[in-house]
Amino acid sequence: MTKLRKTNYHTHTMRCNHAVGLDEDYVKSALRAGYTELGFSEHGPWNYASGYVSHMRLSPESTDEYLQSIRALAQKYKDEITIKIGLESEYFPEHMSWLRELVAQKQIDYVLFGNHFYPDDETGPYYGNGTTNVAMLRSYHDSALKGMQDPLYAYFAHPDLFMRSYPKFDENARSVSRSICQAAKQLGVLLEYNLAGALYNRENGVECYPHRSFWEIAAEEGCTAILGVDAHDNEHLEDESYREEGLALLKEIGIPVTDTISFLTDVDSDK
């Protein structure tokens, strides 16, 4: 079995307004921790006709500065680490053409699917806090399946995010999890084992996400996992404990883990 490279494609910056640390701090932390490839994936912007501006993502106006900063770091550290630049974006049907055009024009390397809101973050509740009943659980499930069908995304970030607010892993959660995992297998979508969620679990003495029961179902359905630090602080990249615990759990339940993703080349905005 080939040893996994140490890679991470889920890294945020201060531009989302809920992360700390300079861009270069994340690169330095990744180097200290022995990463060979680091991907930045800031919460992607959306361009709403209403003028709505989210408090937790890049604004369209700040996108160029983000790209310029990360690309400058990629050049500066090119002999020490490979740096990729991406976005973490939802699947908002009415806005996907705009996102595709942005990705193509700005030559963004990859996009992660983060199912935080639906149909958009102007009107939709945050699934991490709002999935408190079966109706919202079904909404998460339905929007997740729609997003996974779009080939734009490199992988599905924190697919079990709904367990951050859903009361318990009951039969409804089990059914939704199996359906998501079956779709991921059929569509060839990687599922992210999220280390920021593991940090939240430990700090709060809970089991929200990653939730072992979800990952046992993912293993049963033949899915493939990828680790994502989901770093909102550069020091998260240097904490080995969550990564080692995650790898141990995934090995125990028998799910294969990959260390790489497919990068975008020519994105056709008309697709």
Order of alpha helices (4+ residues) and beta strands (2+ residues): beta-alpha-beta-alpha-beta-alpha-beta-alpha-alpha-beta-alpha-beta-alpha-alpha-beta-alpha-beta
